[in-house]
């Protein structure tokens, strides 16, 4: 995970939320973080996850992601946020988010599908979902999803409200109810995917405060960042970004992964071997993450079916190989907490 990164401006939102929760932010380990974070600064993904886990512990608030999202500010150093917020229509902002999200992180991304005339829904999907077995990453994804909902409403009003919000990772019913009340929409945990679902009509909503001419200047900067990132992106990183979608489509094969990357299977495996992994191992990694996220609140058979196993026994064998314990034991441990 050492090579995986996320933009450094992921941290100031969290610091503000901890302060708003009545806790001195000096309780957080901020010693190696940039004082004046820039969008172009990268932090190791593991560092951000650990910081969120520390924040959850010192505040004792599992709803901290909601607080973090309500404490966001209009910060023009967030280059992508500035570009999205200064498009004349919300749909133009959606397209910019889809195009430039790789400048946020190399470890996950929000993609956009649907919303065209004749399509009933516009769906934001987080894929790959990242290390969702980690509480810090679960909280970060919750913050980002709630923040995206809030951005749409701030730009185009209540008409920009989604129909539903879902998360891959499981959570207690009380937390789902808290999120639903705060956002005024159905929120589901332990779903098949992390998504934000909108009616297609939101694409046509006007953004009254937009300044498109300024956004164009910042887009040029983001385009340069995309070129630089693409030049430094290895095959293993690109492959990890696609395994989630292939699992969801029922195509968890190395051949399908090679086709997605426009490589021969042999070329793909050679590149992955140089990075110390294999195609099959990437699918195993994603299945393991999803299993750990779902098992606390779903039966073994339900998780097996979601992950494409023939039955619960086949899944149990794989799970014991990954973790050294039976999936049923993890469920019992989680229930006892």
N, C-alpha and C positions, 0 to 999 in steps of 0.2 A: 504493500500500500504506500510505500515511501514516495513513489513517483506521482501519486495522485494528489491533486491540488484543488483548491477552491479560492475564489477571489477574497482578498483580505477584508473587504467591506461587509463580509458576513458577520464580523465580530461586533462592530459598534452597536447594531440593533440589540444584540444580546446584553451588552454592557448597560444600555439604557433601561432594558427590561428588569435587570437585576436591581438597579437603583430604584426603579419605580416600585419594586416589590418590597422596598424598605431595607435592603441589604447593601452594605458598603461594597462597591465593586472591587475594592482592594482585597476582598476575600477570594477573588478569582486570580488564577495564575496568568498574569498578562505580561510577564517579564520579557518574553522574546517576541512580542507582537509590535508591529509598527505603531508609533504614537499617532501619526496622521495617515491612516490607511488610504491607499489609492486603489482604484479599480484594477489597475494592472499588476498590483502586488499579489503574489500567490502564497497561500498558506497550505501546509500539508493537511489533507483531509482528516487524518487522524487527530491533528491538533484541534481542529474545529469541533470534532465529535467529543473529544475529551473535555473541552471547555464547556460545551452544553451540558455534559453529564455533571460537571462540577457545579454549574449554575443551578441545575435541578436539585442537587444535594444541599447547597447552601441556602436556597430559598424555600425548599420544601414544597414547591408549587409545580405540580405536573401540568398546570394550565399556563406555564410560563410562555409557551409559544404564542398564545393569544395575546398576552401582555406585550410581548416583543413586537407583534404585528401592529398593535395599536400605538406603539411608540415610534414608529418609523417617521422619518421626515422627508421632505422633498429635497433630496441631496443630489446636486448636479454632478458630483464626483462619481455617482453611480451612472456610468456612461450609458449602459443599456436602459436603465430606468428613464433617463432623460430622453433618449431616442423614442422609446415606446410612448412616453407621455406627451410627446409633441407631434404626433401624427394627426391629421385632420379627422380621420375616422378610427373607431376602435379596432376595426378589422385591419387597418394598416399597422397599428401598433402590435396586433397579434402576429402579423407576418414578420415584423422586425424581431419580436421575441423569439420566434421560431428560427429565424436566420442566425441571430447573433448569440444564442444561448451558449454555444461552445466557448465563448469568452468568459463565462462565469465559472466553469469547472470542466475538468476532463473526466470526471467520475460519474456524472449523471446528467440528465437534461430533461427539460420539459419540451415535448413535441406537440404539434397541433394537427388535428385532423377534422375534416368535415367543415360545416359552416357555409358551404357553397349553396346557391339556389337549388332547392329540391332536396337538400340534406337537412334533416330535422334537428341536428345537434352539432355544436362545436365542442370538441373534446380536447382538453389539455391532458396529456398523459406523461407521467414521470417514468422514464425508462432509459437505461436500467435503474432500478430503484435504490441501488447502493446498499451499504451494509445495514439493512433494516433490522437486524437482530440487536443492534446497539441502541440503547435508550437515547443517547445524544443525537444520533442521526434521525431517529424517529421524531424527536422534538424539533430538529432543524427543518425537516421536511414539512412538519405541521406549520411551523412559522412561515415558511416560504409560500405554502399553499394559501394560508390565510392572508398573507400579504398580497398575493396576486389577486385574490378576491377583492381586497380593499382598494388596490390600485384601480381596478376596473370601475368600481363604484365612485371613487374620487374623480376619475376622468369623465365619466359619462352618466353619473347619477344612478338611482335605484334600478333603472331599466337594465343596467349592466350586471344584475345579480345572477349568479349561476342557479341551476336547478338542483344540483347535488354536488357533494364533495366526498370522495372515498379515499381510504388509505389502505395499503397492503398490510401494514402491521396491525396487530390486534391491540385493543385497549379496553379497560373496564367500561361497562355501560355508562357509568356516571360521567366519565370524561367525554364520551360521545354526546351525551345530553348537554354538557356544558358548552361544547363546541356548537351544537345545533342552536342552542338559545342565543349564544353570542353572535352567530352569523345569520340567524333567521332562515336556515335552510337545512335539509336533511344531510347529516354527516354520518358516514358508515366507516367503521374500522374492521380490519380483517377481510377486506374485499379482494377481488382478484387482481386489482390494479390500483395505483394511486392516480386519481383523475379529478379534474374539475370539469363539470358538464354544464354548458351554456345552451340556451336556444340559439339557433343559427342567426336570428335577427340582430344579435348584439354586434355583428360585424358592421352594420350600417349606422350605428350610433355615432353622432358627432361628438368631438372633443372640443368644447368651446374655448379652452385655454391654450390650444395647440399653437406652437411656433415652428412650423415645418422648416423654415429656412435655417433656423439654428440647428434643428435636428440633422439636417443634411451634412453640416460640417462635422458633427460628432460621428455620423455614420461612416464618413471617410476614415476616421480614426479606428473605428471598429472593424472596417474592412481590412485595414493593415494588420490588425491584431489577428484576424482570421487567417490571413495568409501566413503570418509568422507561426501561428499555432499548428496549422496544417503541415507546415514544413517540419515541425518537430514531433508530430504525432506518429507513434510507432504502430505497427500492425496489431500488437496485443491490446493496446488501448482502444483502437477502432473495433476490434473483435468483441471486447468486453461490452462496448456500447450497444451491441446488436443481439447479444444472447437472450436478453429479456424478451424482446419482441418475437424472436424465433420460438422460445418456449411457449409464449402466449398463443402463437399460431399453430402449435403442434408440430413444429419442425426442428426439434432439438438435435440436429445432426451436424457433423463437421462439414459435410458436403453442402448443406444449406448455408452454413456460415461462410464458407468459401465463396459461394455464389453471391451472397450479400456484399462481400468485399471485392467482388470482381477479380478473384484470384483462383488459381487452380488449388485443389486440395493439397497437393504436394507443396506448393509455394507457401500456403497458409501454415501448414504444420512446420515447415522449415523455419519460418519467421517466428512462430510461437515457441519453438524449441530454443531458439536463440534468446528468447525472453524468459526462459526457464519454466514454460508451461506447455499445455497441450489443448487442442480444441475441446476434447471431451472434458478436461478439467475445468474449463470455463463454464460449461453447462452445469457441472456438478457444483461449482461454487455458487452459481445463481440459485440452483435448487436448494442448496443448504441454507442460504440466506432466507429464502422464502419460507422454508419449512420452520426455521427457528422463529420467524415472525408470526406464522399462523398457528403453530401448535398450542400455544397457551389457551386459545379460545376456539379451536376446531378439533374435531375428532381425527384420529389417525387416518381413517378411510377417506374423510373429506379432503385432507391435505394431500393424500396419495392421488386422488382423482384430479385435483387442481394441478398437480405437478406432472400428470401424464403417466403415472405408474399403473400397471395392470391391476394391482390390488394392494391392500394395506401391507401384506407380508413383504412384497417386493420393495415397497417404500421403507419398511422397518429395517430391512437388511441394509439398504443404502444409508439410512440415518445412523445406524449403529457403526457403520464403517466411517462415517464422517465424524461422529462425536464420541464414540465409545459407549454409548448408552442407548437404550430402547426409547423410541418416541413417547411411549406411554408413560415412562418414568419422568420425562421432562414435563409432561402435562400435569402429573401429580405434584411435582415440585412447584410448578407455577401456581397451582390451585391452593397450595399450602401457604403461599406468601400473603 
